[in-house]
Amino acid sequence: MSRPLSDQERRKQISIRGIVGDRNVATPRDYYFALAHTVRDHLVGRWIRTQQYYYEKDPKRIYYLSLEFYMGRTLQNTMINLGLQNACDKAIYQLGLDMEELEEIEEDAGLGNGGLGRLAACFLDSMATLGLAAYGYGIRYEYGIFNQKIRDGWQVEEADDWLRHGNPWEKARPEYMLPVHFYGRVEHAATGAKWVDTQVVLALPYDTPVPGYLNNTVNTMRLWSARAPNDFNLRDFNVGDYIQAVLDRNLAENISRVLYPNDNFFEGKELRLKQEYFVVAATLQDIIRRFKASKFGSTDSVGIVFDSFPDQVAIQLNDTHPAMAIPELMRIFVDIEKLPWNKAWDITKRTFAYTNHTVLPEALERWPVDLVEKLLPRHLQIIYEINQRHLDHIAFLFPNDVDRLQRMSLIEEGGTKRINMAHLCIVGSHAVNGVAKIHSEIVKTQVFEDFAALEPEKFQNKTNGITPRRWLLLCNPGLAELIAEKIGEDYVRDLSQLTKLHGCVDDDLFIREVAKVKQENKVKFALYLEKEYKVKINPSSMFDVHVKRIHEYKRQLMNCLHIITMYNRIRKDPAKLFVPRTVIIGGKAAPGYHMAKMIIKLINAVAQVVNNDPIVGSKLKVIFLENYRVSLAEKVIPATDLSEQISTAGTEASGTGNMKFMLNGALTIGTMDGANVEMAEEAGEENLFIFGMRVEDVTELDREGYNAQKYYNQLPELKEAVDQIKSGFFSPEEPELFSDVVNMLFHHDRFKVFADYEAYVRCQEKVSELYLNSKAWTKMVIRNIAAAGKFSSDRTIKEYARDIWHVEPSNLKIPPPNEPRDTAEQSTPNGTAA
């Protein structure tokens, strides 16, 4: 006989009856879906009302085009932005359920690799919060960024089947399905060019609501999924093989199957180019449909008048991945709408703006002309025409300067002819921006120097930001509440108000409370680590955290050398006072990036030795965090004491993890790179641990030639650490295992790890010294939090809105579904972008 149900189990069963029926015993997943659907119901009325409002008021629309949206989980963020969290917490508690347990069931929407995709997600949150009529457009990948397993210290990839259990947050919109064309050929007639004999793939949109923070605005993220048309492969001559024709539908549908897992690296594969054109072609049809339906899409005797298009439409290109939008819009205007070239080009340029995200040459997209000619023959012709007119203009301004023409051409000659997509974006946009002051300067003075000389007014800076909703309220409620008690709750919508905390730097009670919140977060995370990794963690040790994609330029290797140096120091003098550390490193390596995978193996090999050495004991622990992702960032960041931001100066465009750590009460050890420079500017350089070469020093070192051997010979501790790696101290079974890593460090280290090693180790000593003085440490933490206001994505989006999109953010609060529609409150009279 089965045992009787406990009260808690009975309550669990009863609460779900309306959803799964009496006879089924509900699983935790059933409860998650029940809660998700309940919360979703609260979104839908606001969503419909927001879209109705846009339709009636017809504000300028903002379209954010990105191949990546790294959204993470949706449930808790939606509850917070709708102001439902307390009500939901209470209801779930009364049912005898654990809210945190339910939240853990949700899969991350891992439709991004790292910074670029997560930035897009933060931007969507800010655009909705600022009342902009904005849309995120991308691809609904069936498989997102791979799940990382660590087996025997090596990264192993597993497919991320995130839709396996269904996605309660999306709504398929088959009524808006659109055709996308590939291959074929171009016919030229008196009436103009025609692209014919193409293969068609259908783009099926899935809409996800994007709620603003407590303003009843709900915007839309529309992601396209590829579908084969029903007559796919059946119109041809192979009708005899009906079964094979149906099976071949997969070929078309593969377009939205999987996210390419490269961060800061260009892989010129045909499928990737198909993805890029697929999202662009479907999105532009949608944008034009919406424009034609608006009161601005007026007609005259000839047809639709597109003169007002740039006043009604702004398209932001998130890196060059959606660059084919430029020739595609030209194709629509010239071939389909029959606009004259010059008019079409003027409208196109005024519509597009381009954000550059990297200066690493291996990351810049350069598509082979042959591939583009095969896949998109008409677009190649249009790109050639754009280039011809562009070069004619340059030749007119700089006669006889052949070198300049070559440097500025959209087409790179020599070897295989390639299209430089960044050049296409610059020429086809009215604004180009970098993502931190130092990066925008490098873009202007080095990478695109010729273009900036030609049109200096086109180049801008828009320093990245993060949404304080997810990256403070959601992940660190203890700190968020503590801040609210001191300065009120308004800072969540206006993060610049954090400066008020400067007045609390000497408040002893506040200092203690900030330290207490950090300690609670650390204890909680330590328990998580012990459960997941079976390693005993000392929660009073310094949590030294380095989490981001694994890449040589991010210099996880330098951190690794410091770990080995600390290990050697403890072994030499075990009795000496040592500030205990838990070093946590996490991040994914692109599956084809051999060196990054070797770095992961090395970190795990070092951890194996360090964590099992009885002489070291609890003084030093090393953990490699498996499968770092948005939901794991939300756990580790609030628990961090020291944030590692140690890229070679001039290589990290901005970074946004650096900002998340700053806002959550960690101190930063970093180089003068990316947004670290502005963080130091805001907080005062004395409140960060800044070390190492500046951009000028790196340039100088390149000029004279970087000689790794010199540092190895001069620095005994560096030599010892490198020799241990080389000799197999960390891989006794395979002494040669890390020879590739060592060889790279000596002979082709573009990122100069040895050159910054000494400064880094010295700086780390200063960190340890301050950590011994808990009060002084926490005062520095408070100064950092008080200076973090600039790094809200709300500020970033306001700058894009005013300087690039030419719309005004709106404080309008659309009335909720239970109130009549004409009660809208607005504290500023401007409703252009509601």
Secondary structure, DSSP 8 states (H G I E B T S, - for coil): ------HHHHHHHHHTHHHH-TTS---HHHHHHHHHHHHHHHHHHHHHHHHHHHHHH---EEEEE-S-EEEE--HHHHHHHHT-HHHHHHHHHHTT--HHHHHHHS--EEE--SHHHHHHHHHHHHHHHTT--EEEEEE--SB-S-EEEEETTEEEEE---TTTT--TT-EE-GGG-EEEEES-EEEEETTEEEEES-EEEEEEEEEEEEE-SSS--EEEEEEEEEE--TTTTTSSS-TT-HHHHHHTHHHHHGGGTB----SS-----HHHHHHHHHHHHHHHHHHHHHHHHSTTS-B-SSSB--TTHHHHEEEEEESSTTTTHHHHHHHIIIIIS---HHHHHHHHHHHEEEE-----GGGS-EEEHHHHHHH-HHHHHHHHHHHHHHHHHHHHHSTT-HHHHHHH-SEE-SSS-EEEHHHHHHHT-SEEEESSHHHHHHIIIIITHHHHHH-GGGEEE----B-HIIIIIIT-HHHHHHHHHHH-SGGGT-GGGGGGGGGGTT-HHHHHHHHHHHHHHHHHHHHHHHHHH-----TTSEEEEEES---GGGTHHHHHHHHHHHHHHHHH-TTS----EEEEEE----TT-HHHHHHHHHHHHHHHHHHT-TTTTTSEEEEEETT--HHHHHHHGGG-SEEEE---TTS-S--SHHHHHHHTT-EEEE-S-TTHHHHHHHH-GGGSEE-S--HHHHHHHHHH---HHHHHHH-HHHHHHHHHHHHTTT-TT-TTTTHHHHHHHHH--TT-HHHHHHHHHHHHHHHHHHHTSHHHHHHHHHHHHHTGGGGBHHHHHHHHIIIII-------B---TTS-TT--B-SSS--TT-
